[in-house]
Amino acid sequence: QVQLVESGGDSVQPGGSLRLSCAASGITFRLYAMGWYRQAPGKERELVADITDDGSTLYAEFVKGRFTISRDNAKSTVDLQMNSLKREDTAVYYCNASRNVFSRRVTYWGQGTQVTVSS
């Protein structure tokens, strides 16, 4: 059974920092691209950052220079360090694991963790 379990969500003041972590089980972690997505109330889910199986990273423009994604294949975890948080970063943050298996895209999601940025 595949599980992606996020942790680290919290309430923080603008300008603060949080570190989200996602622990994966039930998959061969090193073969998967891992991503963080977020969904704010009334908005669609959007990509925040992605890290491929070989460690290449991709960031949404709105988090470049503030967020850093990293992975630890030995621990099957992917982290998102979030600095200089803004009110508009408030959302539920979801961990995603994906890979291509033959011609099929295999994707798994975590249950989400709430990040609230407010004074």
C-alpha positions in Angstrom: 0.0 0.0 0.0 1.4 3.3 -1.1 1.4 6.1 1.5 2.6 9.7 1.3 2.5 11.3 4.7 3.0 15.1 5.0 4.0 16.9 8.1 5.2 20.3 9.2 2.2 22.4 8.4 1.5 25.2 10.9 0.5 28.8 11.4 3.2 31.3 10.9 3.6 35.1 10.6 4.5 36.7 7.3 8.2 36.6 6.8 8.5 33.4 8.8 9.7 30.0 7.8 8.4 26.4 7.8 9.8 23.1 6.7 7.4 20.5 5.3 8.3 16.9 5.0 6.8 14.0 3.2 7.5 10.4 4.1 6.8 7.8 1.4 6.3 4.1 1.8 5.1 1.4 -0.6 7.0 2.7 -3.6 10.6 2.4 -4.9 11.2 6.0 -3.9 14.4 6.6 -5.9 12.5 6.0 -9.1 9.9 8.6 -8.6 9.8 12.3 -9.3 8.5 14.0 -6.1 6.6 17.2 -6.0 4.9 19.7 -3.7 1.6 21.2 -4.8 -0.8 23.5 -3.0 -4.4 24.4 -3.1 -5.9 27.6 -1.6 -9.6 27.9 -0.9 -11.5 28.5 -4.1 -8.5 27.9 -6.3 -7.1 25.0 -8.3 -4.3 22.9 -7.1 -0.9 24.2 -8.4 2.6 23.0 -8.6 5.0 24.6 -6.1 8.2 22.6 -6.7 9.3 19.3 -8.2 12.4 17.2 -7.9 13.1 14.5 -10.4 14.6 11.1 -9.7 18.0 12.4 -10.7 17.7 15.5 -8.5 16.8 18.1 -11.0 14.5 20.8 -9.5 11.7 22.9 -10.9 10.0 25.8 -9.0 6.9 27.8 -9.7 7.8 31.5 -10.3 6.0 32.6 -7.2 8.3 30.7 -4.9 11.6 31.0 -6.6 14.3 32.2 -4.2 12.1 31.5 -1.2 11.4 27.8 -1.3 13.8 24.9 -1.6 12.9 21.3 -2.4 15.2 18.4 -1.4 15.0 14.7 -1.3 16.7 11.9 0.7 16.4 8.6 -1.2 17.9 6.7 1.8 15.0 7.9 4.0 12.3 8.1 1.3 11.5 11.6 2.2 11.1 14.9 0.3 11.2 18.2 2.1 10.1 21.7 1.3 11.9 24.5 3.1 9.8 27.6 2.9 11.3 31.0 3.8 10.0 34.5 3.6 6.4 33.3 3.7 3.7 35.5 2.5 0.0 35.6 3.2 -0.7 34.3 -0.3 1.3 31.1 0.5 -1.6 30.1 2.7 -2.9 26.8 1.4 -3.1 23.0 1.9 0.2 21.6 0.7 0.2 18.2 -0.9 3.0 15.8 -1.6 3.0 14.0 -5.0 5.0 11.0 -6.3 4.9 10.3 -10.0 6.7 8.2 -12.7 6.1 6.8 -16.1 5.5 3.0 -16.2 5.6 2.0 -19.9 3.1 4.5 -21.4 1.1 5.1 -18.2 1.6 7.9 -15.7 1.5 6.6 -12.2 0.7 9.2 -9.5 0.2 9.2 -5.8 -0.9 12.0 -3.4 -0.6 12.6 0.2 -3.5 13.8 2.4 -2.2 17.4 2.7 -0.9 19.6 5.4 -2.3 23.1 6.2 0.0 26.1 6.0 -1.5 29.4 7.3 0.4 32.6 7.0 -1.2 35.3 9.0 -0.3 38.0 11.5 
